[in-house]
């Protein structure tokens, strides 16, 4: 990190790439969720969707504090 509370350009780019990767993963999991028949696996999928969405919000917060716009 450069100064306190600011991201270097390469850090912001990395966070953006991470956000896009998480977005793709959660979209696939949401699409496949109706096909899951096992109750335990369904619960794990639901937990994963919830936690990934929370992580995405945290990353978006970091990126918005740098002035970088994300379109999700």
N, C-alpha and C positions, 0 to 999 in steps of 0.2 A: 504494500500500500504506500502511496506517496505521502500525503499529509494525513493528519488525523481525520478520519471520516471520508476520505476520498480514495477512489480506485485508480490505479494506473490503467492506461488504455488496454493493455494485454489482459489485465484482471477483469475488466468489464466485458471484453470479448469472450473470455473463458466462461464467465457467468452466463452470458447470453447463449453460448453453445450448450451449456449445461441445462439451461431452461428449455431450450428447443428439444433436447434429448428427452428430458422428463415429460414434456408435453406429448411427444410421440408415444412414449411408453404408456402414459396414463390413458391416452385415446385408444390405444390397442386393447388395454385391459378393460376399459369400459365397454368396448365393442364386443369383447369375448365373454364378458361377465354373464350374460343371459344363458350361455351355453354350459356353464359350470353347474354340474349336478351334485357334486359332493359338498356337503354342508361345511365341513372344515375348510376346504379349499375356497369356497365362496366367501367365508368370513375373512380368510387371509387376503383374498382379492379386494374385498371391501376396505379392509384396513390399509392395504397398500395404496388404493385409490385416495383414501382420505389423507394419509400421511404425505403422499406425493403432491397432492394439491396444496397442502400447507407449506411444504418445502418450496413449491413454485411461487407462492405468495411472498415468502421470505426473500427469495431471489429477486422477484420483481421489485420489492421494496428497496433492496440494495441498489438495483439498477436505476430506479427512479430517483434515488438520492444523488446519483451521479449525473442526472439529466439525460440518460440514455432511455429512449422510448422503446417499449416492448409492445408488440401487437398480439396479445393472446386473449 
